[in-house]
Amino acid sequence: MIAYTRVYDMSKSVRISEEFHEFVTAHKRENETMEETLRRLIGGPHPEDVAGILSSETATAMRDRLENKRETDAKEKNKLRERFE
């Protein structure tokens, strides 16, 4: 069985096994979100810990590049899909 966890506001869905979901849930602390639990378990940085590392100009440039990459990827996927229709 597969468990789905959805985090809202810039969310992504991640498919995980029921066993792993139970493991994470068992390690979740009171008043802690699933994201916070996962970050704690894997040692990922908390957003507050990395805030301010990039200048606003660099962050904006990175966001723009990522958006362009997503658009390019979407166009390429559509072209490939059209070839097989």
Sequence and secondary structure as in RCSB ss.txt:
>XXXX:A:sequence
MIAYTRVYDMSKSVRISEEFHEFVTAHKRENETMEETLRRLIGGPHPEDVAGILSSETATAMRDRLENKRETDAK
EKNKLRERFE
>XXXX:A:secstr
 EEEEE  SS  EEEEEHHHHHHHHHH  TT  HHHHHHHHHT   HHHHTTSS HHHHHHHHHHHHHHHHHHHH
HHHHHHHHT 
